[in-house]
Amino acid sequence: MRELFSLDGKVALITGSSRGIGRAIAEAMAAFGAKVVVSSRKREVCEEVKAEIVKKGGEAIVIPCNIGNKDELQTLVDETTKAYGAIDVLVCNAAVNPHFGPSQQIPDSAFDKVMATNIRSNHWLCQMVIPRMAERGGGAVVIVSSIAGLKGSEQLGAYAISKAADMQMARNLAVEWGPRNVRVNCIAPGIVRTDFARALWENPRIYDNAVRAYPLRRIGEPSEIAGAAVFLASPSGSFMTGQTIVIDGGATISGG
């Protein structure tokens, strides 16, 4: 049964993998046999993730990258290919949310940063990686979106737009590249206990409302998102493409 989720011999490039959901995905994919590329802006924190993976018997390298810089993204892809020969799994996890508040109040610079980082950088990465996947017979792309992309929001308007766009990007690319055996899917988490979502779960009002509304009566942990990424990248997910897996403790079915 392990072969259903085996990533043995696969190379997985994961952006934003120095902490939170990205780190959990990197560690999980390494545990299932993938050679993992840990990447974020700061090398030192990536090295900590690599050390933990290696300590547990996995294989990983570190390639720092600012995903907002196209040249750095290309270097990330090229250096990964140079080190491992190919990219079998791409996880687009890195994202930003520089504005928490009504859309009416968001500065143009913050709006542009959200769109450039959360959408355009994923678009660039897919342009760089997917054709090579297709040439080798296929691959898997996982974009980490959010349930914010499925709902209206009073405080996360621009971020929600970007995450809805990520879901549509996955659908478009799935149609475009499916005939070449490249699968593209999204994961949409609810509130997860990460540094990125700290403004949500450390706010007593938001946290209490979420816990009260979520049927599971708690928020998520990064490790609870990682399994879906392994599924989508492994033989278990081989007939799934263009879809969004919602992992939210029941928030979207209960109004949470």
C-alpha positions as CSV (number, residue, x, y, z in Angstrom):
1,M,0.0,0.0,0.0
2,R,2.9,2.4,0.6
3,E,3.5,2.4,-3.2
4,L,0.3,4.3,-3.6
5,F,1.9,7.3,-1.9
6,S,5.5,6.5,-2.8
7,L,7.6,9.4,-4.1
8,D,10.8,7.3,-4.4
9,G,13.1,8.7,-6.9
10,K,11.1,11.9,-7.5
11,V,12.4,15.4,-7.2
12,A,10.1,17.8,-5.4
13,L,10.7,21.6,-5.5
14,I,8.7,23.4,-2.8
15,T,8.7,27.2,-2.5
16,G,8.2,28.8,0.9
17,S,9.3,25.6,2.6
18,S,11.3,27.1,5.5
19,R,8.3,27.1,7.8
20,G,4.6,26.4,8.2
21,I,2.7,24.5,5.5
22,G,5.6,24.5,3.1
23,R,8.0,23.0,5.6
24,A,5.4,20.4,6.6
25,I,5.0,19.4,2.9
26,A,8.8,19.2,2.4
27,E,9.2,17.0,5.4
28,A,6.3,14.7,4.4
29,M,7.5,14.4,0.8
30,A,11.0,13.5,2.0
31,A,9.5,10.9,4.3
32,F,7.8,9.3,1.3
33,G,11.1,9.1,-0.6
34,A,11.3,12.4,-2.6
35,K,14.5,14.3,-3.0
36,V,13.4,17.7,-1.7
37,V,14.5,21.2,-2.7
38,V,13.9,23.5,0.3
39,S,13.5,27.1,-0.8
40,S,12.7,30.5,0.7
41,R,14.4,33.9,0.9
42,K,16.6,33.1,3.9
43,R,19.2,30.3,3.5
44,E,19.8,29.8,7.2
45,V,16.2,28.9,8.0
46,C,16.1,26.6,4.9
47,E,19.2,24.9,6.2
48,E,17.4,24.1,9.4
49,V,14.7,22.3,7.5
50,K,17.2,20.4,5.4
51,A,19.1,19.3,8.6
52,E,15.9,17.9,10.0
53,I,15.0,16.1,6.9
54,V,18.5,14.5,6.6
55,K,18.4,13.7,10.3
56,K,15.3,11.5,9.6
57,G,17.0,9.8,6.7
58,G,15.7,11.9,3.9
59,E,17.5,13.8,1.1
60,A,17.3,17.6,0.6
61,I,19.2,20.5,-0.7
62,V,18.7,24.3,-0.2
63,I,18.3,26.8,-3.0
64,P,17.3,30.3,-1.6
65,C,14.9,32.3,-3.8
66,N,12.8,35.4,-3.7
67,I,9.8,34.3,-5.8
68,G,9.0,37.9,-6.7
69,N,12.2,38.0,-8.8
70,K,11.9,36.2,-12.2
71,D,15.7,35.8,-12.5
72,E,15.9,34.2,-9.1
73,L,13.1,31.8,-10.0
74,Q,14.9,30.8,-13.1
75,T,18.0,30.2,-11.2
76,L,16.0,28.1,-8.7
77,V,14.7,25.9,-11.5
78,D,18.1,25.7,-13.3
79,E,20.0,24.8,-10.1
80,T,17.4,22.2,-9.1
81,T,17.7,20.6,-12.6
82,K,21.5,20.8,-12.4
83,A,21.6,19.1,-9.0
84,Y,18.9,16.4,-9.6
85,G,18.4,16.3,-13.4
86,A,14.7,17.0,-13.3
87,I,11.7,18.3,-11.4
88,D,8.9,15.8,-11.0
89,V,6.8,17.7,-8.4
90,L,6.4,21.4,-8.1
91,V,4.7,22.8,-5.0
92,C,3.9,26.6,-5.3
93,N,3.4,27.4,-1.6
94,A,5.1,30.8,-1.0
95,A,2.6,33.7,-0.7
96,V,2.2,37.1,0.9
97,N,-0.5,39.1,2.5
98,P,0.7,42.6,3.3
99,H,-2.7,44.1,4.0
100,F,-5.3,43.1,6.6
101,G,-8.4,45.3,6.4
102,P,-11.1,46.5,4.0
103,S,-10.3,46.5,0.3
104,Q,-11.1,50.2,0.2
105,Q,-8.1,50.9,2.3
106,I,-5.4,48.8,0.6
107,P,-2.6,50.8,-1.0
108,D,-1.8,50.2,-4.7
109,S,1.6,49.0,-3.7
110,A,0.2,46.3,-1.4
111,F,-2.4,45.2,-4.0
112,D,0.3,44.9,-6.7
113,K,2.5,42.9,-4.3
114,V,-0.2,40.4,-3.6
115,M,-1.0,39.9,-7.2
116,A,2.6,39.7,-8.3
117,T,3.7,37.3,-5.6
118,N,0.6,35.1,-5.2
119,I,-0.3,34.8,-8.9
120,R,2.4,35.9,-11.3
121,S,5.2,34.1,-9.5
122,N,3.2,30.8,-9.7
123,H,2.6,31.5,-13.4
124,W,6.3,32.1,-14.0
125,L,7.3,28.9,-12.2
126,C,4.8,26.8,-14.1
127,Q,6.0,28.3,-17.4
128,M,9.6,27.3,-16.4
129,V,8.8,23.9,-15.0
130,I,5.9,22.3,-16.8
131,P,7.3,22.1,-20.3
132,R,10.3,20.1,-19.0
133,M,7.9,17.8,-17.0
134,A,5.9,17.2,-20.2
135,E,9.1,16.4,-22.2
136,R,9.9,13.7,-19.6
137,G,6.5,12.1,-19.7
138,G,4.6,14.0,-17.0
139,G,4.7,15.4,-13.5
140,A,2.6,17.0,-10.8
141,V,2.0,20.6,-9.7
142,V,0.4,21.5,-6.4
143,I,-0.6,25.1,-5.7
144,V,-1.4,26.0,-2.1
145,S,-4.4,28.3,-2.3
146,S,-6.9,29.1,0.6
147,I,-10.5,28.9,1.4
148,A,-10.3,32.7,1.2
149,G,-10.5,32.1,-2.5
150,L,-13.9,30.4,-2.1
151,K,-15.6,33.1,0.1
152,G,-16.1,36.8,0.4
153,S,-13.9,38.6,2.9
154,E,-14.1,41.8,4.8
155,Q,-10.5,41.8,5.8
156,L,-8.6,39.7,3.2
157,G,-10.1,41.0,-0.1
158,A,-6.9,41.2,-2.3
159,Y,-5.5,38.0,-0.8
160,A,-8.8,36.2,-1.5
161,I,-8.8,37.4,-5.1
162,S,-5.3,36.0,-5.6
163,K,-6.2,32.7,-4.1
164,A,-9.3,32.4,-6.3
165,A,-7.0,33.1,-9.3
166,D,-4.6,30.3,-8.2
167,M,-7.5,27.9,-8.4
168,Q,-8.4,29.1,-11.9
169,M,-4.7,28.8,-12.9
170,A,-4.8,25.2,-11.8
171,R,-7.9,24.5,-13.9
172,N,-6.4,26.3,-17.0
173,L,-3.1,24.5,-16.8
174,A,-4.7,21.1,-16.1
175,V,-6.6,21.5,-19.4
176,E,-3.6,22.7,-21.3
177,W,-1.1,20.1,-20.1
178,G,-3.3,17.1,-19.2
179,P,-2.7,15.5,-22.6
180,R,1.0,15.6,-21.8
181,N,0.4,13.8,-18.4
182,V,1.1,16.9,-16.3
183,R,-1.5,17.2,-13.4
184,V,-2.1,20.5,-11.7
185,N,-4.2,20.8,-8.5
186,C,-4.8,23.1,-5.6
187,I,-5.1,22.7,-1.8
188,A,-7.2,25.2,0.0
189,P,-6.6,25.3,3.8
190,G,-8.7,27.0,6.4
191,I,-7.0,28.7,9.3
192,V,-3.8,26.9,10.1
193,R,-1.4,27.6,13.0
194,T,1.4,29.1,11.0
195,D,3.4,32.3,11.3
196,F,1.8,33.4,8.0
197,A,-1.7,33.2,9.5
198,R,-0.6,34.6,12.9
199,A,-2.8,37.7,12.5
200,L,-5.8,35.4,12.3
201,W,-5.2,32.9,15.1
202,E,-3.7,35.3,17.5
203,N,-6.6,37.6,17.2
204,P,-9.0,36.4,20.0
205,R,-12.1,37.5,18.2
206,I,-11.2,35.8,15.0
207,Y,-9.9,32.7,16.7
208,D,-12.9,32.3,19.0
209,N,-15.3,32.8,16.1
210,A,-13.4,30.2,14.0
211,V,-13.3,27.6,16.7
212,R,-16.9,28.1,17.4
213,A,-17.9,27.8,13.7
214,Y,-15.6,25.1,12.6
215,P,-17.3,21.7,13.1
216,L,-14.1,20.2,14.4
217,R,-13.9,23.1,16.9
218,R,-10.3,23.8,16.3
219,I,-7.9,25.3,13.7
220,G,-5.6,23.2,11.6
221,E,-1.9,22.3,12.0
222,P,0.6,22.4,9.1
223,S,1.1,18.6,9.2
224,E,-2.6,18.2,8.5
225,I,-2.2,19.8,5.1
226,A,0.9,18.0,4.1
227,G,-0.8,14.6,3.5
228,A,-2.9,16.1,0.7
229,A,0.2,17.3,-1.1
230,V,1.7,13.8,-0.9
231,F,-1.5,12.4,-2.3
232,L,-1.6,14.8,-5.2
233,A,2.0,14.2,-6.1
234,S,2.0,10.4,-5.8
235,P,0.4,7.5,-7.7
236,S,-2.7,7.8,-5.5
237,G,-3.6,11.1,-7.2
238,S,-2.8,10.0,-10.7
239,F,-6.3,10.5,-12.0
240,M,-6.9,13.9,-10.3
241,T,-6.3,17.2,-12.0
242,G,-7.7,20.7,-12.1
243,Q,-9.3,20.2,-8.7
244,T,-9.1,22.0,-5.3
245,I,-9.0,20.0,-2.2
246,V,-10.5,21.9,0.7
247,I,-8.9,21.2,4.1
248,D,-10.6,23.5,6.6
249,G,-12.1,21.7,9.5
250,G,-15.5,22.1,7.9
251,A,-15.4,25.9,7.8
252,T,-16.9,26.2,4.3
253,I,-19.8,23.9,5.1
254,S,-20.7,25.7,8.3
255,G,-20.3,29.4,7.6
256,G,-17.0,29.5,9.6
